Each structure stands twice: as structure tokens, then as C-alpha cells.
Amino acid sequence: MPKRIQQTEKKAFLYILFSLASFISLISFFDFFTSIYEPLKGNFRVIHLVLELMSIAVSAIIASNGWVAFTHTLAMNRLLFSSAFIAVAFFNLMHILTFDGTTAFIEIHVTSLTVWFLILGRLVESISLTFIVVYSCKGAAPRSLRWLTYNGFLLLAIVTSIIVILYADHLPLLLKDGRPTLVKTAIEYFFIMIHILVLIKAFTIYRKEKKIEFLLIILSSYSLILSSWLMTIYHSPDGYRSFAGHVFKVLGYLFLVNIIFKVNIEHPFEQVKEFSKRNQLLLDSVGEGIYGLDSEGRTIFINKSALRMLGYTEEEVMGRKLHYLIHHKKENGFPSPPRECPVFRTSLDGRNRRQESYFWRKDGTGFPVILEARALLQDDDIIGTVTTFTDLTETRKLKKLELEKQAVDVELELAATVQQSLLPKFEHIPPGIDLGGVSVPYRKLSGDFYKAVFQGSQLVFGVADICGKGVPAAIEMAMMTYSMEQFNHLKVEPHHVMESLNRFAVKYMSDSSFVTMFFGNYDIRTSIFSYSNAGHEPALLFRERTGEFFELSTNNPILGIMENSVYETKEIHIESGDLLLLYTDGLTENRASNSPDDNKRLRRLLLHADRTLSARELSKTLLRLMNQDGHPITDDQTLLIFKKL
């Protein structure tokens, strides 16, 4: 339960206890209160007049407030309740005018007549209170009905008053010897029963809904019950019990005024406040800057995103002309007059505008924005503007980077084309052998390469893998390719070539780079393949005659680490039908698990492949099959196949 309701319930409980104690005391200690009240009895007419004027004022407040609120609520039940108090106010006025024979044209039953007007006011009040509690429907009523109901209740009160005055001598006596008659007592008990029913109904609703207005109805009915009860037991119209009854009646009416205040003023104000709070939360949750200006360009609202981007506090911009704070200069520093401002122009012609502009922060720095200005309209009149804006600083940076990236991509495409042109075309291959390969970069440029050179009776070929990827690896790959072409392979053994390339790599490549390479010479006359391996994957020889696989390797270090490294050369005889596969680790890496890389899968695929294909087509087929496992490729891939026909 909200703390506010708990406090209200506590106050209501204290009022009930205090008023009940007062009521019991007024009944129980007649002589005591009579003696206290005696000095005031002579002024009862003035006291009575003040209390009744208060009742009239309260009734008028209820009626006038309902008149004003109906324009916004159009609630039928509230309209009937508030308009009924026009009649209550009129009957109370007649009660004052007829009190103690103040009207000269009334000559009989004056005291009884004034009580009849008091009874009529109480009757209308009781019926209207019952109606507002029982009749919960809040259907909309036409605006024209307001005049009809208010005038109707006023006319009813006037006509009823005339009838009561004209037929006063035919009405039952309500007072006899200054004391209430049986008729008056019965009427008062009738009012008590009505208010008891209203109290029970209001209490039932309050327990479910915990609305303060129903708690106030309980207190109002409770006060009016005590008022009616006291009106049944006083000994004279100017006695202290009659006086107390009038006081409780005024208190009951004041609770009704409080209800009207809660329903028609406080609740709508709280709803507007809550709505405003939610709107502000909504504005603050948006990443874009949003601000609103009135027709004169003064700030009427601004969200936190806008304040954060502009560097101002809310107090520094509210009510000020925002153009002169954030939009007074162009990006080039020249003045930006209001007539050129898209927001200002929207405030003049109502057209929505969206364009790039430039805003300035509190610290004097500026930033580009894309803004959209919309007009605020009320009955087709422009009353201000709402502007949303987004900081384009990062967008411009990204756009610049995108342009730079596009330029780099063009250069990389050109470099990739050049790099592919460096790979051998396998032309002029001597008869009896076939050589073909494929190299696919992980990125645009590759750190892998293969090379084939035919010199005399020697076919020199090899595969290498530069540490790294992309542009640096591609540059070093071109350097190594060029270096390999500088040797006379008819005179130089593979391990000599490796030693020379190692010295070149140590001298010209970066300290963080190194190269693995498998390199060999095939002698067409002797079918001897001489090879040297510098830390590279072993070559895979498939002997077609026996169906066996042989791994060719030497225990040589990688290139580019130690300048004086020593390399060795081994030899093997190549038979007709044999296949020799040279590859990089990107082809055989185990991408499915953390297990060590091996060439077992490559062996299985070669056994089931069509080995009658050309070396070029067979290398493409094996590469495609190796990549069908569904796992992403993470390295350059190169495969070179040598076939002896």
C-alpha cells in the first residue's frame, strides 16, 4: 500500500474516533455542554448564519467546479452530482431567508418552514451522494447537456420553494415546542439510513480499489449521519445540539469538496505530471538529440542525449533561444543568421526539413549533425518546432575509412593480380611429366607460393610458406620468388640454394618473419629427385605400382632465423605413374579439433580420386575435397602436384 494512502487512512481513523467521542459526549453530558454553550446562545442567529453561508459556499464550489470540469470529462454521473448542488445551495439560501421569520410575507409556521428548506437541501444532497456512489457508469454526455441539467436543478429548486411557501400551512409540522416532531425525526432517520448505505457501498469499493475519494465519501457520510442524529434529539433550534448538527453538516460538505478537488483537480494534475514524466523518460531513452522550441525560438524541452552532445545542462538552455547557443555559426566559422536556419524556416512555413548542418558545444567545439525539424501545430497554427538530430562525427569517420578502404581494396586487387602473375604457368614442360598446382589466399594476398623452373635437364620446383598473411607476406613472397630465379640449378644442389635463400631472408626480411620451404630438382635423364626441406610440411610421394605413400623430408631449420644454418639434400628415384604432392600447412591443418595437423585425410582423398586427371585438375579437385568438411578456412592454401607419366 502506498505511504500516502496509509497516512490518509490514519488521519481518517483519528477523525472518526475524535468525532465519535465528541458525539457521545454531546449526548451524555447535557447539563455540562448547556452551561458552556449558554454564553453563545444569544449569538446563535449569527453563528447559524455563518454556518449556513459556509454550506452555501461549499455547495457553490461543488457546482461551479463540476461546471468547469465537465468540459474535460464529459462524465454523466459527475455532471448530475455537481448540478444537484445548485438546488442544495438554493434550499440552504431559503433556509437562511426564512429562519426566525425574516421574510415579512410569511406569517404561519415560520420555524417549521425554515426546517423544511433545510430538509429539502439534505434530501437532494443525500440522493446525489447515493447516485455518485451507486451509479458508476461514466458514459460521455453531450456538452449541451450541462446547461440543461444545471438550469433544470435550479428551476426545480425554485418551483419547489414556491410550492413549499404557498402551501406551508398544509405541510406537517416539523417542530413543536422547539423540539423535533415525529415526522422530522422519521425524515432524519431516513437520511441516516441513506448515508449508512452509502457508507457501506463506499467502504466496499475502497477495500478493492484503495481510492482516496471513496475514503472521503465514507467520512462525509459518517459526518452527515452524526449531523442527522443530533438533529433528532435537540431540545430547541438554537440549542447546542442543533449547533453541533450544523457543524457536522458543514464538515460533511467539506469532505465532498475535497472529493471534487481530488477527482477534478488533483488526479488530472497527477496524471498530467505522470504523463509528462513518462514523456521525459521516453525522450531520455532515445539516442538521438531532441529539443522543442516555442514560436519565439525559446527552448521548452530537451532530452538528455541532446544535453550530453551539446555539453549544456537543462537549466542553461530552458527558456533561452537555442539558435544563438548551438547554431549561430557555420562549420567554416562564418555567422549563421536565423533566417538561414532550417529550424527557424520550419517555424515560419510549417514545412518539415531534413538536412546536414553543424552544431556547436558549450566548450566551443563543433560537430556535424543530420537534423530533422517538424512544426508543432495547434488548430492549424504553428506554435513551435520539434527538432531531432544525430551526431555525424563517427559517420563521417566511417565514411572516410570506407573510402580509404575502397582505395586500398583496389590496390590489393591489383597487387593480387600481380602476385598471381608471378606464379608459374607450367608452359614448356618436357614430355613424360606433368606439373600443376593451385594457390588460394586466405585474404586478398597470399604468403604461400610455388615455383617451377626448367633448366636443361633439370626441372626445379618447390613450395614455400611465408610467416604471416596479407601485404607483408606477399611482399616477402615476391622477394623469395625473385631470389629463387637467380640460381643455376644445373650446378647448384638444393641445400646450397636453401643456404643462400636463408642468408637472403636473414638480411632482407623483418626480424619477426621466417619462411618454410620444400624445394627440389628432378633430373629428366635419371628420374632422380633431389630435395631439401627447410622446416616445411613433408612432400608426399605416392607410388602407383605398390599403392604406398612416402613422406619426403630433411631435418633442416626454417629460413630467416640463423644466418649460418646448414642444410642437406636427399634423393629418391621417381617411377612411372608416381605422384609427388607438395603443399602448405593451410591445406592439411586439422580445423575440426585441437589434434596435430597431418596428411592422412589428403592420402585418403588421393586414393579415391581420379588420378588420371591432369596435375592441374587433380590439384583443384583435392583442394575442393579437403575444404568440404564445413569448417572455416584460416590460412593460405597451396598444393603442387608432380606426375611422372
C-alpha positions, -999 to +999 in steps of 0.1 A: +000+000+000+014+035-009+026+055+020+003+084+011-028+062+014-016+049+047-012+084+061-047+094+048-062+063+064-045+071+097-059+107+097-094+093+088-093+069+116-083+096+141-111+118+128-137+090+132-125+084+168-125+121+177-159+129+162-174+098+178-161+107+212-174+142+207-208+129+196-211+106+227-200+135+249-226+158+234-253+132+241-242+121+276-233+154+293-263+176+285-260+199+316-223+204+311-225+215+275-256+235+281-237+256+307-207+260+284-229+269+254-252+294+273-230+325+267-231+318+229-268+311+227-276+348+224-255+349+192-269+318+177-286+337+148-251+350+137-235+316+143-262+299+123-259+324+095-222+318+093-225+280+092-253+281+066-233+305+044-204+281+046-228+253+035-239+275+006-203+284-003-193+247-003-223+238-024-215+265-049-179+253-051-190+218-058-214+231-085-190+255-102-161+230-101-183+204-118-194+230-144-158+237-154-146+201-152-174+188-174-158+204-204-128+180-200-145+149-185-180+148-202-189+124-174-226+120-169-225+109-132-203+138-122-225+163-141-256+152-123-239+152-089-224+187-092-255+202-108-276+189-079-257+211-055-272+241-073-305+230-057-287+223-024-273+258-023-307+274-032-325+254-005-299+264+021-303+300+010-341+298+015-334+282+049-314+313+059-341+337+045-369+320+063-350+314+096-368+330+125-394+348+103-370+370+084-394+370+054-422+395+060-448+378+037-447+345+056-469+346+087-475+309+097-453+281+107-422+301+101-399+279+122-413+248+106-410+263+071-373+271+075-367+235+087-385+222+055-359+240+034-331+225+055-347+191+049-351+196+012-314+206+009-304+175+029-327+153+007-311+165-026-276+161-011-284+125+001-298+115-032-269+130-052-243+113-030-261+080-033-262+084-071-224+092-074-215+061-054-240+036-069-241+049-104-205+040-115-211+044-153-190+072-167-206+075-201-199+106-221-226+132-222-231+159-248-217+194-239-252+210-243-265+188-215-246+209-190-269+239-194-299+217-193-290+199-160-279+230-142-309+250-152-331+221-145-320+217-109-322+254-104-357+255-118-366+225-097-354+243-065-373+275-074-405+257-082-403+235-051-396+265-029-426+284-042-448+254-036-435+250-001-441+286+007-476+287-008-487+255+009-467+259+041-499+257+062-507+223+047-473+208+054-467+186+085-452+203+115-415+195+119-411+213+153-433+216+183-424+235+213-389+238+199-384+200+197-384+178+165-417+162+158-422+125+149-422+135+112-389+153+113-373+126+134-385+100+108-371+121+080-337+124+097-336+087+103-343+082+067-313+103+059-293+083+083-303+051+066-293+065+032-259+076+044-253+042+061-260+025+028-237+050+010-210+044+037-212+006+033-210+008-005-181+033-004-163+011+021-167-020-002-153-001-032-125+014-012-113-020+001-110-032-035-096-001-053-080+019-025-091+052-040-089+082-016-121+097-029-142+068-016-125+072+018-136+108+017-172+097+009-171+074+039-160+104+061-187+127+045-215+102+051-202+095+086-203+132+094-238+137+079-250+107+099-239+123+131-255+156+119-289+140+113-287+121+146-281+153+165-310+170+146-334+144+161-325+150+197-321+187+202-344+205+227-346+238+208-335+250+174-309+273+190-296+247+214-260+233+214-270+200+198-286+219+169-254+239+166-233+208+167-256+192+140-249+222+117-212+219+123-212+182+113-232+191+082-206+216+072-178+191+078-197+165+057-199+191+029-162+200+032-153+163+026-174+164-005-155+195-017-123+176-010-136+148-032-143+172-060-108+186-056-093+151-058-113+140-088-113+172-109-081+189-100-055+167-081-060+135-101-059+152-135-028+172-124-011+140-112-020+123-145-005+152-164+025+151-142+029+113-147+024+117-184+050+145-185+074+123-166+068+093-189+073+116-219+106+128-205+117+092-198+108+083-234+127+113-247+157+105-225+158+069-236+162+079-273+198+080-286+190+110-308+190+145-296+156+160-293+145+195-284+114+217-287+112+254-293+082+277-289+071+302-316+098+326-305+126+300-306+129+295-269+136+260-255+105+243-240+120+208-237+152+190-244+163+154-237+194+141-221+210+128-253+209+164-267+223+178-235+251+153-235+261+160-271+259+198-266+276+199-232+249+220-216+227+215-185+189+217-187+189+249-166+213+266-191+191+261-221+155+261-209+137+293-219+166+306-239+168+310-277+187+278-286+198+290-320+223+315-305+238+288-283+243+259-307+236+270-343+250+306-345+280+297-367+285+275-398+312+248-400+336+272-416+332+297-387+311+323-405+279+335-389+247+316-394+218+340-391+184+327-381+168+333-415+192+306-429+184+281-401+162+252-412+145+251-378+136+288-380+122+284-415+101+255-404+087+277-376+076+301-403+062+279-431+054+246-413+073+225-438+093+196-425+130+198-432+159+172-431+194+182-439+230+181-427+241+210-405+267+219-379+261+224-341+284+240-315+290+227-280+293+248-248+331+244-249+333+260-283+339+228-303+316+219-331+303+187-347+284+178-378+247+167-375+218+154-395+188+173-382+150+170-389+128+199-380+090+195-377+064+221-369+042+219-337+006+226-348-024+236-327-056+242-346-036+246-378-015+273-361+023+269-358+031+272-321+067+259-322+091+232-336+105+198-326+139+190-338+158+157-338+195+155-346+222+129-347+260+134-344+276+126-377+312+127-364+316+089-363+296+085-395+319+109-413+349+090-399+334+057-411+327+072-445+363+084-448+376+050-437+353+033-462+367+054-490+402+047-479+393+010-476+379+011-511+411+026-524+432+000-506+409-028-519+416-015-554+453-016-548+451-050-532+431-063-562+458-050-584+485-065-561+467-098-561+466-099-599+503-091-600+510-118-574+491-144-594+511-135-624+543-144-606+531-180-602+544-203-630+521-211-659+536-246-664+544-240-700+571-258-719+570-288-695+592-315-710+574-347-722+569-376-698+560-354-669+531-332-658+532-304-632+503-283-620+492-265-589+467-242-572+472-215-545+442-198-527+449-168-504+432-166-470+429-128-477+434-110-509+471-115-509+489-148-501+520-157-482+522-191-499+538-196-533+551-223-556+577-221-583+589-242-612+619-235-634+631-257-663+669-255-669+685-280-693+677-315-680+666-302-646+630-294-636+633-273-604+601-268-584+591-261-548+565-247-523+571-221-496+550-205-468+559-171-455+551-165-418+520-142-417+493-132-442+483-102-463+505-075-477+538-081-457+538-118-465+530-110-502+560-086-504+583-112-489+569-139-512+578-118-542+613-113-528+618-150-523+604-158-558+628-135-574+657-149-554+650-184-565+653-175-601+688-162-597+704-197-593+719-220-619+703-252-608+724-273-632+754-267-609+738-259-575+724-285-552+691-279-534+708-275-500+731-248-515+700-229-527+685-232-492+716-218-476+717-188-500+680-182-495+684-184-457+711-157-458+689-135-480+659-139-457+680-131-426+693-099-443+663-085-460+632-098-442+619-084-409+630-099-376+596-114-370+594-131-404+605-166-414+600-189-443+593-227-446+601-243-479+603-276-497+625-274-528+638-300-552+654-308-586+641-335-609+666-349-634+647-360-665+676-383-677+679-402-644+644-398-629+662-388-596+645-362-575+669-343-552+652-323-524+658-303-493+632-293-467+635-261-446+610-268-418+582-272-442+555-299-444+570-332-458+563-339-495+540-368-501+551-394-527+525-419-539+540-450-557+513-461-581+529-495-586+526-505-549+500-481-537+524-469-510+529-434-496+563-420-487+570-388-468+600-369-481+618-345-457+651-334-443+659-322-408+667-287-419+658-254-400+634-228-413+647-199-434+654-165-419+663-174-383+700-181-382+724-168-409+748-197-408+723-226-408+734-258-426+710-277-449+712-311-465+699-327-497+683-362-501+675-381-533+648-406-544+640-424-577+607-415-593+589-443-611+564-441-639+529-433-626+542-418-593+526-387-579+545-362-558+524-337-537+539-305-522+516-285-500+514-259-472+500-264-437+469-244-445+457-274-466+463-301-440+456-283-408+431-300-385+403-274-383+378-297-366+398-302-333+429-294-314+447-326-328+480-321-346+480-315-383+487-344-406+482-355-442+461-386-435+429-371-450+449-360-480+461-395-485+426-410-483+413-384-508+441-391-533+435-429-531+398-423-541+404-395-566+407-399-603+444-400-607+442-399-644+433-362-643+460-337-652+481-324-624+464-291-626+428-305-624+438-331-598+452-303-575+419-284-578+399-315-571+419-324-540+417-287-527+379-287-531+375-321-513+398-310-484+375-280-478+342-299-478+343-305-440+323-273-434+349-257-411+362-222-418+395-217-436+420-198-415+452-198-437+465-196-472+463-230-491+487-242-518+490-276-535+516-285-562+514-319-579+542-336-600+533-366-621+556-389-640+537-403-669 
